[in-house]
Amino acid sequence: MQHLQNLITQLKAEKLRLEKQIKETEKRLAKAPEGTVRVVDCHGYFQFFLRTGPEDKTGLYIPAAEKSRIRALLQKKYDVKLRKAAAKQLAAIDRFLKQFDPDAPDKVYLSLAPGTRELLMAAELPDDIHAEKWQSEPYNQKPVPQDQPEHFTQRGERVRSKSEVLIADALHRAGVPYRYECPVDLGGTVIHPDFTILRRRDRKEIYLEHLGMLDENGYRNDALARLRLYEKNGIVLGDRLFITAESYRQPLNLSSITTLIHRAF
């Protein structure tokens, strides 16, 4: 659905551009000279004639020396055609925006009785229902060792650190569907990203890794190896991969988490 919303946004922007263009054209036409210009091509040499009305088929010859007058009449001729073309496109956009409903397929599905929807093969589920189904699919979460400190999210999930609690709860508050440590096969290597997120606007699964121990050399090397594994499998940082990070002196900032969530997810 996001591509349709993008289309509508682009059409509205184009509508504003056309309205501005028409307004500027009308300002020029208000100052344009009387009459219209007839252009005659004489073997590559152009002659210009002033027509005072529709009945004036030939027009009065304008000497080549009167360049400013010729230029003004040619500009008028161009502006008249430009205004007509822009107005035609503007009317087409208005008709489209008035009649087009990007949510029409969703409305058909949602109009059905809830108990009957599961029996159908829908062309495409509405975003919210798709997200609910994605969120409810079972998966084998990587187990947290029992001897580690217990940290639980608002959804009741056990995670490995206080920082992951902050991230999980921020995602939950923002209504972002996520899975914690869900297995992913990257070219034959199975890893467990900290958070697998469903990006609603394009329905892609994206990954958020929290690098929580950057003070430790071994941890840094392992983290870099994992980031390169993502990259090797076409999952690029800033597109389908995002990271948060902290060190002992630079702890995780909740404000930066919230900003990342609202901009990326």
PyMOL commands that set and color helices and strands:
alter all, ss='L'
color gray80, all
select helices_A, chain A and resi 2-30+67-99+104-110+114-117+127-136+162-173+217-232+254-264
alter helices_A, ss='H'
color red, helices_A
select strands_A, chain A and resi 36-42+45-51+60-62+151-152+158-159+178-180+184-186+189-191+195-199+204-211+241-245
alter strands_A, ss='S'
color yellow, strands_A
deselect
rebuild
show_as cartoon
